[in-house]
């Protein structure tokens, strides 16, 4: 098979191009034909910002890129009458999801066949929570659960690649400190905060903690805090920007502590314990089955601690006023849940060969077949969820 200079095979290039077109088509359909998504609203915001009718939001990067792309596309294809902001947004989202696929494909274990690797990487684009008991009680697939993927919110979709890179770079910095990597972390923190600060809320809490465990009170620890300090400054700017300079006339919003209120807005609290279990059934069950081996694994501990903090933030914090219904302290859960699904699947693949050779049938069933069966359920429901959303215009 011929390969390109950048080590992409012709097959991989065709696969990636086809996926990009596929993802663009999905987002363009959602944007143009489904009213129940955040895309039309975000396009409206971008247009209002470009005309000076609205201040740029604290998460200005996505809106700025939409307006730049809209200007470029309308200048090149000026004879074609389409909404170029919608096209620009869909290009950005398709690029983000395609990158997430390529990143996953690259980091999955090499001994799997290319086709299996392709399918497994693609599965992580569709995997969602198992909606039990919400499906039977509220008829919701998404609301009330803790899912690793969404299709309706453009800012969290666009954030994904930058959050993934921040996660990976942080792990590398904890394992082997580098001053140059510190500069990359500052850039990544900037991008994360000003695209959507959701993952940063979690990162700013756990990253210093793991730095301290690894480096103690040494110079490396204090140098490692530089990106953290920079991120806090960025977040303060975004906070002031959102709550003091970008509030609409009328009822203002602010951040409050109100335990469980965010969850109770859309779901009864009685669903929460089961929702946590079934939403995270694959990663949590796998971690429990392999606790003796994984409890000292830094990557697992970082990702699972992040998920725990993400859920705590959602259950404690809330915005009041007009922004209460947005549940903006939920979005970090999506990133953290996806990272847990990814590292769990990756570890399962790395240990698959060894487990297949095991003569202990009980161990083989519990640690090999049961987790993969659970994962398959997550993926099948995810494909069904996307189909339902596209058909019914309901992402709930």
NUTI-414869 format. One record per residue (C-alpha): residue number from 0; residue in one letter; x, y, z. Coordinates in steps of 0.25 Angstrom, whole numbers, always signed. Example, Ala and Ser with C-alpha at 12.3 -4.5 7.8 and 13.67 -1.06 7.14 Angstrom:
<recs>
     n   res       x       y       z
     0     A     +49     -18     +31
     1     S     +55      -4     +29
</recs>
This chain:
<recs>
     n   res       x       y       z
     0     X      +0      +0      +0
     1     X      +6     +14      -4
     2     X      +8     +23      +7
     3     X      +9     +38      +7
     4     X     +21     +46     +13
     5     X     +13     +49     +26
     6     X     +11     +34     +29
     7     X      -4     +35     +25
     8     X      -7     +23     +16
     9     X     -16     +26      +4
    10     X     -27     +17     +11
    11     X     -26     +26     +23
    12     X     -26     +39     +15
    13     X     -39     +34      +8
    14     X     -45     +29     +21
    15     X     -42     +42     +28
    16     X     -47     +51     +16
    17     X     -60     +42     +15
    18     X     -62     +44     +30
    19     X     -60     +59     +29
    20     X     -71     +60     +19
    21     X     -80     +51     +27
    22     X     -79     +59     +39
    23     X     -80     +72     +32
    24     X     -93     +67     +26
    25     X     -99     +63     +39
    26     X     -95     +77     +45
    27     X    -101     +84     +33
    28     X    -114     +76     +34
    29     X    -115     +79     +49
    30     X    -112     +94     +46
    31     X    -122     +96     +35
    32     X    -133     +87     +38
    33     X    -133     +84     +53
    34     X    -138     +96     +61
    35     X    -135     +88     +74
    36     X    -120     +91     +75
    37     X    -110    +102     +79
    38     X    -105    +104     +65
    39     X    -115    +114     +60
    40     X    -114    +123     +72
    41     X     -98    +122     +72
    42     X     -99    +127     +57
    43     X    -108    +138     +61
    44     X     -99    +142     +72
    45     X     -87    +142     +62
    46     X     -94    +151     +52
    47     X     -99    +161     +63
    48     X     -84    +162     +68
    49     X     -79    +164     +54
    50     X     -89    +176     +52
    51     X     -86    +182     +66
    52     X    -100    +179     +71
    53     X     -95    +170     +82
    54     X     -82    +170     +90
    55     X     -73    +158     +87
    56     X     -75    +147     +97
    57     X     -65    +142    +107
    58     X     -63    +130     +98
    59     X     -60    +138     +86
    60     X     -51    +129     +79
    61     X     -62    +121     +72
    62     X     -70    +133     +68
    63     X     -58    +140     +63
    64     X     -54    +128     +54
    65     X     -68    +127     +49
    66     X     -68    +142     +45
    67     X     -54    +140     +38
    68     X     -58    +128     +31
    69     X     -71    +134     +27
    70     X     -64    +146     +21
    71     X     -54    +138     +13
    72     X     -64    +128      +8
    73     X     -74    +139      +3
    74     X     -62    +146      -3
    75     X     -58    +134     -11
    76     X     -72    +128     -14
    77     X     -79    +142     -15
    78     X     -88    +136     -26
    79     X     -94    +125     -18
    80     X    -104    +130      -8
    81     X    -104    +122      +5
    82     X    -102    +125     +19
    83     X     -87    +125     +20
    84     X     -87    +126     +35
    85     X     -94    +113     +36
    86     X     -84    +107     +26
    87     X     -73    +112     +34
    88     X     -78    +107     +47
    89     X     -81     +93     +41
    90     X     -66     +93     +35
    91     X     -61     +96     +49
    92     X     -69     +85     +56
    93     X     -66     +75     +45
    94     X     -51     +78     +47
    95     X     -52     +76     +62
    96     X     -59     +63     +61
    97     X     -50     +58     +50
    98     X     -38     +62     +58
    99     X     -44     +54     +70
   100     X     -45     +42     +62
   101     X     -31     +43     +56
   102     X     -25     +46     +70
   103     X     -32     +33     +75
   104     X     -28     +25     +63
   105     X     -14     +29     +65
   106     X     -13     +26     +80
   107     X     -20     +12     +80
   108     X     -11      +0     +81
   109     X      -3      -3     +68
   110     X      -5     -18     +68
   111     X     -20     -17     +65
   112     X     -23     -18     +50
   113     X     -26      -5     +42
   114     X     -40      -8     +40
   115     X     -43     -11     +55
   116     X     -35      +1     +59
   117     X     -44      +9     +50
   118     X     -57      +4     +55
   119     X     -52      +5     +70
   120     X     -47     +20     +68
   121     X     -61     +23     +61
   122     X     -68     +16     +72
   123     X     -63     +27     +82
   124     X     -70     +38     +73
   125     X     -84     +31     +75
   126     X     -83     +25     +89
   127     X     -93     +31     +99
   128     X     -99     +28    +113
   129     X    -108     +17    +115
   130     X    -121     +24    +118
   131     X    -126     +16    +130
   132     X    -135     +19    +137
   133     X    -138     +32    +130
   134     X    -143     +26    +117
   135     X    -154     +18    +125
   136     X    -157     +30    +134
   137     X    -155     +43    +127
   138     X    -154     +38    +113
   139     X    -140     +45    +112
   140     X    -128     +39    +106
   141     X    -119     +51    +109
   142     X    -124     +59    +120
   143     X    -122     +54    +134
   144     X    -110     +46    +129
   145     X     -95     +48    +128
   146     X     -91     +45    +114
   147     X     -78     +46    +106
   148     X     -83     +51     +93
   149     X     -93     +62     +89
   150     X     -97     +66     +75
   151     X    -105     +79     +78
   152     X     -96     +88     +85
   153     X     -85     +95     +76
   154     X     -76    +101     +86
   155     X     -74     +87     +94
   156     X     -72     +80     +81
   157     X     -61     +90     +76
   158     X     -54     +90     +90
   159     X     -52     +75     +89
   160     X     -39     +75     +82
   161     X     -33     +86     +90
   162     X     -37     +79    +103
   163     X     -31     +65     +99
   164     X     -18     +72     +95
   165     X     -18     +79    +109
   166     X     -21     +66    +116
   167     X     -10     +59    +108
   168     X      +1     +70    +110
   169     X      -3     +71    +125
   170     X      +0     +56    +127
   171     X     +13     +57    +119
   172     X     +17     +69    +128
   173     X     +14     +61    +141
   174     X     +22     +49    +136
   175     X     +34     +58    +131
   176     X     +35     +72    +133
   177     X     +39     +82    +122
   178     X     +40     +97    +122
   179     X     +36     +97    +107
   180     X     +24     +89    +110
   181     X     +20     +99    +120
   182     X     +18    +109    +109
   183     X     +10    +100    +101
   184     X      +1     +98    +114
   185     X      -1    +113    +115
   186     X      -6    +114    +100
   187     X     -15    +102    +102
   188     X     -21    +108    +115
   189     X     -23    +121    +107
   190     X     -31    +113     +96
   191     X     -39    +105    +106
   192     X     -43    +117    +114
   193     X     -47    +125    +102
   194     X     -54    +114     +94
   195     X     -62    +109    +106
   196     X     -56    +108    +120
   197     X     -63     +96    +124
   198     X     -51     +86    +124
   199     X     -42     +97    +130
   200     X     -51     +97    +143
   201     X     -47     +83    +145
   202     X     -32     +84    +141
   203     X     -29     +96    +149
   204     X     -33     +88    +162
   205     X     -26     +74    +159
   206     X     -14     +78    +151
   207     X      -7     +85    +163
   208     X     -11     +73    +172
   209     X      -4     +63    +163
   210     X      +8     +72    +161
   211     X     +10     +73    +176
   212     X      +9     +58    +177
   213     X     +20     +56    +166
   214     X     +29     +67    +169
   215     X     +26     +71    +184
   216     X     +30     +85    +187
   217     X     +42     +86    +177
   218     X     +44     +97    +167
   219     X     +38     +88    +156
   220     X     +25     +89    +164
   221     X     +25    +104    +165
   222     X     +29    +105    +151
   223     X     +17     +96    +147
   224     X      +8    +105    +154
   225     X     +11    +116    +144
   226     X      +0    +111    +134
   227     X      -9    +110    +145
   228     X      -7    +124    +149
   229     X      -9    +129    +135
   230     X     -21    +121    +133
   231     X     -27    +127    +146
   232     X     -24    +141    +140
   233     X     -31    +137    +127
   234     X     -43    +131    +134
   235     X     -44    +144    +142
   236     X     -44    +152    +129
   237     X     -55    +143    +124
   238     X     -63    +144    +136
   239     X     -63    +159    +136
   240     X     -66    +159    +121
   241     X     -78    +150    +123
   242     X     -84    +155    +135
   243     X     -81    +170    +135
   244     X     -79    +174    +121
   245     X     -87    +164    +113
   246     X    -100    +163    +121
   247     X    -113    +167    +114
   248     X    -121    +178    +119
   249     X    -131    +173    +129
   250     X    -128    +161    +139
   251     X    -114    +159    +141
   252     X    -107    +146    +144
   253     X     -97    +141    +154
   254     X     -90    +128    +159
   255     X     -97    +122    +172
   256     X     -95    +110    +180
   257     X    -108    +102    +181
   258     X    -106     +87    +183
   259     X    -114     +78    +173
   260     X    -122     +90    +167
   261     X    -116     +88    +153
   262     X    -120     +74    +153
   263     X    -133     +76    +158
   264     X    -137     +86    +147
   265     X    -139     +75    +137
   266     X    -139     +62    +145
   267     X    -144     +57    +158
   268     X    -133     +54    +168
   269     X    -137     +40    +170
   270     X    -131     +37    +157
   271     X    -117     +42    +160
   272     X    -111     +29    +166
   273     X    -115     +20    +155
   274     X    -112     +30    +144
   275     X     -98     +31    +150
   276     X     -96     +16    +149
   277     X    -102     +13    +135
   278     X     -96     +26    +129
   279     X     -82     +21    +133
   280     X     -85      +6    +133
   281     X     -73      +3    +124
   282     X     -62     +11    +130
   283     X     -66      +9    +144
   284     X     -68      -6    +143
   285     X     -55      -8    +136
   286     X     -48      +0    +147
   287     X     -54      -8    +158
   288     X     -51     -21    +151
   289     X     -36     -17    +150
   290     X     -35      -8    +162
   291     X     -22     -15    +167
   292     X     -15     -12    +154
   293     X     -20      +2    +151
   294     X     -21      +9    +165
   295     X      -7     +14    +163
   296     X      -8     +17    +148
   297     X      -6     +32    +147
   298     X     -14     +33    +134
   299     X     -26     +26    +140
   300     X     -25     +34    +153
   301     X     -24     +47    +146
   302     X     -36     +44    +137
   303     X     -45     +38    +148
   304     X     -41     +49    +158
   305     X     -45     +59    +147
   306     X     -58     +52    +145
   307     X     -61     +52    +160
   308     X     -58     +67    +161
   309     X     -66     +70    +148
   310     X     -79     +63    +154
   311     X     -77     +70    +168
   312     X     -76     +84    +161
   313     X     -89     +81    +153
   314     X     -96     +77    +166
   315     X     -91     +89    +174
   316     X     -91    +101    +165
   317     X    -101    +108    +156
   318     X    -104    +121    +149
   319     X    -116    +129    +154
   320     X    -124    +138    +145
   321     X    -126    +136    +131
   322     X    -114    +127    +129
   323     X    -119    +117    +139
   324     X    -126    +108    +129
   325     X    -113    +107    +121
   326     X    -107     +98    +131
   327     X     -93    +103    +128
   328     X     -86     +95    +139
   329     X     -90     +82    +132
   330     X     -82     +82    +120
   331     X     -69     +78    +126
   332     X     -75     +65    +130
   333     X     -76     +62    +115
   334     X     -61     +64    +113
   335     X     -57     +56    +125
   336     X     -66     +45    +122
   337     X     -61     +43    +108
   338     X     -46     +43    +113
   339     X     -50     +32    +123
   340     X     -57     +24    +112
   341     X     -44     +26    +103
   342     X     -34     +22    +113
   343     X     -42     +10    +118
   344     X     -44      +5    +104
   345     X     -29      +7    +101
   346     X     -25      -1    +113
   347     X     -35     -12    +110
   348     X     -28     -13     +96
   349     X     -14     -13    +102
   350     X     -18     -25    +111
   351     X     -27     -32    +101
   352     X     -16     -41     +96
   353     X     -11     -45    +110
   354     X     -25     -48    +115
   355     X     -28     -56    +102
   356     X     -17     -66    +106
   357     X     -21     -67    +121
   358     X     -26     -81    +125
   359     X     -35     -75    +136
   360     X     -48     -74    +128
   361     X     -55     -67    +140
   362     X     -45     -56    +139
   363     X     -46     -56    +124
   364     X     -61     -54    +124
   365     X     -61     -43    +135
   366     X     -49     -35    +130
   367     X     -50     -37    +115
   368     X     -64     -40    +110
   369     X     -73     -33    +120
   370     X     -66     -19    +118
   371     X     -67     -20    +103
   372     X     -81     -25    +103
   373     X     -85     -13    +112
   374     X     -77      -4    +103
   375     X     -84      -9     +91
   376     X     -97      -5     +97
   377     X     -92      +9    +100
   378     X     -88     +10     +85
   379     X    -101      +4     +79
   380     X    -110     +13     +88
   381     X    -101     +25     +83
   382     X    -104     +22     +68
   383     X    -119     +20     +71
   384     X    -118     +33     +79
   385     X    -112     +41     +67
   386     X    -122     +35     +58
   387     X    -134     +38     +67
   388     X    -129     +53     +68
   389     X    -128     +54     +53
   390     X    -141     +48     +51
   391     X    -149     +55     +62
   392     X    -142     +68     +65
   393     X    -141     +64     +80
   394     X    -127     +63     +86
   395     X    -134     +61    +100
</recs>
